[in-house]
Amino acid sequence: MDFETLDLVRHALIVTMLISAPVLLAGVFIGLVISIVQSVTQIQEQTLSMVPKIFAMTIVTVVLLPWITAKLIEFAIEMLTMH
């Protein structure tokens, strides 16, 4: 494997992490808040934590969709214009 191929794979992984990080961080943050609330109120219902996480992650995805699309288009153009 040559260094150019490794650089392409590295760049693809960085773009993937950059795009997925805000959505995952929203899920982690909401999960942490819900866990604290469940601990304080002693309510241990599994579905109580899943619904807000899914909702928050969906909202973050919809809000960041233009940015995500721009990053993916930029990456695709970069990959297609390589020599």
C-alpha positions in Angstrom: 0.0 0.0 0.0 1.5 3.3 -1.0 1.3 6.6 1.0 -1.2 8.2 -1.3 -3.7 5.4 -0.6 -3.1 5.7 3.2 -3.6 9.5 3.0 -6.9 9.0 1.2 -8.2 6.5 3.8 -7.0 8.8 6.6 -8.9 11.8 5.0 -12.0 9.7 4.5 -12.0 8.6 8.1 -11.5 12.2 9.3 -14.4 13.4 7.2 -16.6 10.6 8.6 -15.7 11.5 12.2 -16.2 15.2 11.5 -19.7 14.6 10.1 -20.8 12.1 12.7 -19.4 13.8 15.8 -22.1 16.5 16.3 -24.9 13.9 16.1 -23.2 11.5 18.4 -22.3 14.2 20.9 -26.0 15.3 21.0 -27.0 11.7 21.8 -24.3 11.4 24.5 -25.3 14.7 26.1 -29.0 14.0 26.1 -28.3 10.5 27.5 -26.2 11.9 30.3 -28.9 14.4 31.2 -31.6 11.8 31.2 -29.4 9.4 33.3 -28.9 12.1 35.9 -32.6 12.9 36.0 -33.4 9.1 36.3 -30.9 8.8 39.1 -32.3 11.7 41.0 -35.9 10.7 40.6 -35.2 6.9 40.8 -37.1 6.2 37.6 -35.4 3.4 35.8 -37.4 3.2 32.5 -35.3 2.2 29.4 -37.6 3.9 26.9 -37.5 7.2 28.8 -33.9 7.6 27.7 -34.2 6.4 24.1 -37.0 8.7 22.9 -35.3 12.0 23.8 -32.0 10.8 22.4 -33.5 9.8 19.1 -35.4 13.1 18.9 -32.3 15.2 19.7 -30.2 13.3 17.2 -32.8 13.7 14.5 -33.1 17.5 15.2 -29.3 17.9 15.1 -29.1 16.0 11.9 -31.8 18.1 10.3 -30.3 21.3 11.5 -26.8 20.3 10.2 -27.9 18.8 7.0 -26.7 21.7 4.8 -23.3 21.6 6.4 -23.1 17.8 6.2 -24.1 17.9 2.5 -21.5 20.6 1.8 -18.8 18.5 3.5 -19.7 15.4 1.5 -19.9 17.3 -1.8 -16.5 18.9 -1.0 -15.0 15.5 -0.2 -16.5 13.9 -3.4 -15.2 16.6 -5.6 -11.8 16.3 -4.0 -11.8 12.6 -4.6 -13.0 12.8 -8.2 -10.6 15.5 -9.3 -7.5 13.6 -8.1 -4.9 12.6 -10.7 
